[in-house]
C-alpha cells in the first residue's frame, strides 16, 4: 500500500513538466504563424506597394506607347492631306487655264474646234478629279479630327505623375560604418550626388567608362574607404550599363558593390539611406583627358633627359 501511494506522488509531480512542455509548443506554433503571415505579405521580395507602383508605371508606359503610335498615324494623315491639297491646287490651276483657252476669241475657237473639244473633255475630267479629291480630303480631315480627339483622350493629366520609386535597405540591415554611394543604370550611368554638386551622367559604353575622368575620380575616392559600398540601381534597360560600370568598380578598383533592380520609370527616392550615404571630394575643375589608374598601379616614371 505504501508503494502505491509513492507511485501516486510521482504522477502528481509530472503535471508541472507537462505544463511547461505545452507552453513551449504554443510559443513555437505562434512563431511559425507569424513567419507565415509575414511571408504572405510579400511577393517575390516586393511589397504590395511596390507591386502596385510597378503596375501603375507599366500602364502609363503602355499609354505613352499607344500615344506615340497615334502620333505617327496622325503625321502620316497630315502628310496625305497636304499632298491632296497640292494636287487640288494644281488641278484648279489647270482648270482655270483651260477655261481661259475656251473663252478666247471666236476666230480662235473656229480654228481649233478639235483642240477645244479635247480641252472640254479634259476639263470635265479635271472637275471630276477635283470633286473626288475634295471628298477624299474631307474624309482625311475627319480621320485627323478623330485621331486628335483620341490623342487628347489618352493624354496623361499634368497632376498625375509617375509615382516615385522608394529604395529600401535590405532586410538584414547594414553596419553604421557603411558608406553607401548610388549609381543609376539605364541607357547611361548616373552617379547620384556623390560630392554635393548634383548628379553626374556619362555614357554606358565600356570605352567611355574606362576613359571618363570624373567617374574614375569617383571610384578612386570610394576605393579609399574599406567600408564603402556602391549600390547600382538597375532600370529595365540598364543591364549593359551595370556590366560596364560595376565591372570597372569591382574589377579594377576592388570596391564592394551591390545591385538592385528598379521597377518602373519613377523618380528614385533614397531618403531611407540618408544616414548611410557617403560623400567624396569633388573632381578637379579641369580633369585630365586620360583615365585614372586603378588602385595599386605604380605611377609612370618620367624619362630622364639625356646629357
PECOR-V586540 format. One record per backbone hydrogen bond with DSSP energy under -0.5 kcal/mol. CO is the residue of the C=O (numbers start at 0). NH is the residue of the N-H. Records with the same first field share a line. If there is no record, write none. Layout:
CO->NH + NH
This chain:
0->4
1->5
2->6
3->7
4->8
5->9
6->10
7->11
8->12
9->13
10->13
11->14
13->17
14->18
15->19
16->20
17->21
18->22
19->23
20->24
21->25
22->26
23->27
24->28
25->29
26->30
27->31
28->32
29->33
30->34
31->35
32->36
33->37
34->38
35->39
36->40
38->41
40->47
42->45
45->42
46->50
47->51
48->52
49->53
50->54
51->55
52->56
53->57
54->58
55->59
56->60
57->61
58->62
59->63
60->64
61->65
62->66
63->67
64->68
65->69
66->70
67->71
68->72
69->73
70->74
71->75
72->76
73->77
74->78
75->79
76->80
77->81
78->82
79->83
80->84
81->85
82->86
83->87
84->88
85->89
86->90
87->91
88->92
89->93
90->94
91->95
92->96
93->97
94->98
95->99
96->100
97->101
98->102
100->103
104->108
105->109
106->110
107->111
109->112
111->115
112->116
113->117
114->118
115->119
116->120
117->121
118->122
119->123
120->124
121->125
122->126
123->127
124->128
125->129
126->130
127->131
128->132
129->133
130->134
131->135
132->136
133->137
134->138
135->139
136->140
137->141
138->142
139->143
140->144
141->145
142->146
143->147
144->148
145->149
146->150
147->151
148->152
149->153
150->154
151->154
156->159
158->160
163->165
164->166 + 268
165->167
169->172
174->177
177->179
178->228
179->277
180->230
181->191
182->232
183->185 + 189
184->234
186->203
187->185
188->201
189->183 + 191
190->192 + 199
193->279
197->196
199->190
201->188
204->208
205->209
206->210
207->211
211->215
212->216
213->217
214->218
215->219
216->220
217->221
218->222
220->223
221->224
223->225
224->227
226->178
228->180 + 230
229->231 + 257
230->182 + 232
231->233 + 259
232->184 + 234
233->261
234->237
237->241
238->242
239->243
240->244
241->245 + 246
242->246
243->247
244->248
245->249
246->250
247->251 + 252
248->252 + 254
249->253
255->229
257->231
259->233
260->262
266->164
267->269
268->166
269->272
270->273
272->275 + 276
275->179
283->286
293->296
295->297
299->301
